[in-house]
């Protein structure tokens, strides 16, 4: 409502309401001050207000369109990074598989004198490889190895147990290497043994390349997100209680964590935080006025009170991990939104799929208050 129309409107409203009540109006139109023309200054102020409102409306429309274009461009760049990370994972798998086969061959070589003449070390290695890959059960492998060797039952069980231990170590190494820096990759593999210097150098070089690509992406995305925060504050349109994730850059920096019904697993948080913040932490150090706000959400089932408590656990738990590993308390905020901020349901999607997308924790970046 325009500034210099408001007082008259209020007065007229009082008159009409009182008149409709069936009582003599205490205020009638004749009692109003005599109408007067607005001064040039007042007219100018009204015109400026209209212009400001129209400008803000146009800016908000452009903002929404720019957000979507910007997010799409950055999403395409992130896809390139993700492809490089998949290549790194494939190379890691090949190196660790090579190491596993080497260790299994060494174990089989130790029992070479007990392999029957009708069989070979290669056959025993193949059986143990199938055990490692889950293609054969221990009992199935045990029967095959007893046919091909003169090992005692205890000796066969020991050989299979060694293979399982090698496979468990391989899986643990893969997990460690996934979130390690290039320097840590070299250290982990040297300590583990069984990997050639050439393979270590290949993995370190690939890790350096992937880290460089990901860091460049994070820096660019954070720079553009920061520009959005500045723009939104200047426009007076900073985020309301419910975040509209459409067009958000925050999810390109740190993906949401999704949960099974009633769950808020700490294991999911630790793995997710380590992989997300190892490279992001130094980038955020360039923006000391930005905080990370963790936002817990729940699907629509359950009472409001239960969902509130659950959504609180979905942000409080990761906040403790972030505080322990990366940030001081003044860089972390949190809120549990219960089921009050559901995402839009995609037409044609099932209710279960919609629920699964609302059981999550978001990492949102915003200015300190």
Secondary structure, DSSP 8 states (H G I E B T S, - for coil): --GGGHHHHHHHHHHHHHHHTTS--SS-GGGS-------HHHHHHHHHHHHHHHHHHHHHHHHHHHHHHHHHHHHHHHHHHHHHHHHHHHHHHHHHHHHHHHHHHHHHHTTGGGB-TTS-HHHHHHHHHHHHTTSS-HHHHHHHHHHHB---HHHHHHHHHHHHHHHHHHHHHHHHHHT--HHHHHHHHHHH----HHHHHHHHHHHHHHHHHHHHHHHHHHHHHHHHHHHHHHHT----SS---TT-SHHHHS--EE--TT---HHHHHHHHHHHHHHHHHHHTT-TTEEEEEEE---S-S-HHHHHHHHHHHHHHHHHHHHHHT--GGGEEEEE-TTTT-----TT--HHHHHHHHSEEEEEEEE--
